[in-house]
Amino acid sequence: MDQPGTLRLPFRVRQATPKDNADLLALDRQCVVAASTPMMFDRSPDFFARSRPYPWWRAYVAEGESGLVGVGAVALKSVLVGGQRGAAAYLYDLRVAPAFRRLGVARALGDAIRADARSFGPLVTYSLVMEGNVPSLTFVQSRGSRPVRPCVLSLIPIQSAPPEECVRATRLEDPEAAFELLKSTQGHRDLFPFPNADCLRDRIARLDGMGFRGLYGWGTTYGLAGCFGLWDYAPIMRMRMLEATPEWAWAAGRDLHQTFLMPSGFRTGEELARSVRLAAGLLRGEEGPAGSARVLAIPHDREDPAYGALEEFRPIRLGFTMFGVEPAEGQAAAIGASPVCVDPADL
């Protein structure tokens, strides 16, 4: 029985189950992202597909008398931070039905997912918020998170990338060679998600049937010079721009069909640009979903100079901020002093 003076919230928080899928898809359709570039997402037919690339994850829902009114999730994965391997907790998918905002739903869900994260003693805990999403930016900072890195999703229309004329990409059947290149060229970035080859193999296995098309690479007589994976994100999520600003005019009223370069291994900016040209060449001759706008998607730290090579493609950029939950003294590592690796699975 409630104590006198206790306020009963008009919802309860519980762990999500597969039976919630249809209701979560309906909730997701209500939640237009109030970012600098307003957009909506379509995650049908499986709301939980967004989480399946992670080795461990859990989602919570807020349930009111009329149904589900909010959701939030936490995932764990192995990463490198400052060269140290440990668990990272990623907080994501926090959203609340418009009619139930400012009733404590987000706070209650946030408490649930952060409690889960703390129970594992992660090396670092972080989240991502899109640029211009003022309600979310205000909320995460009010909960003790601090902005640690400016990040960006660079989108390159496939048809705009010129052909690569110097080398050809071949399919890599064994990820071991790709891992060695990835570790040597990307492993110095905080949050690098493949601290060993088994982590890379596990990610690829989890993406089976979820749009992953394979690993590709090219080399010289001295070994592999560059590599990239192609991950078609459409089976998991499609997004649509709701305002046709000049830079998005070409995509107005169309679903963005994203293919992530995941993973991506390169030693120089020219090799990164070569990856883009080779990937676009592999995709250019294929038909995408009718009416879709097809793009290569490359998330990265906005201040990482290695990605300056993308400027030649004149990418369209969606900005977002990485927030870190302040670590307990002596218990966790801090991020923010140097560029991070932005995992496509986190977007």
Secondary structure, DSSP 4 states (H G I P E B T S, - for coil): -PPTTPPPPS-EEEE--GGGHHHHHHHHHH--B-SSS-EEEE-TT-GGGGGTTSSEEEEEEEEETTEEEEEEEEEEEEEEETTEEEEEEEEEEEEE-GGGTTSSHHHHHHHHHHHHHHHT--SEEEEEEETT-HHHHHHHHHTTEEEEEEEEEEEEEGGGSPPP-S---EEES-HHHHHHHHHHHHTTSBTBS-SSHHHHHHHHHHTTTTTEEEEEEEEETTEEEEEEEEEE-TTT-EEEESS--GGGGGGTTSEEEEEEEEEEEESSHHHHHHHHHHHHHHHHTS--STT-EEEEEEEEETT-GGGGGGGGG--EEEEEEEEEEPPPTTTS----SS-B---GGG-
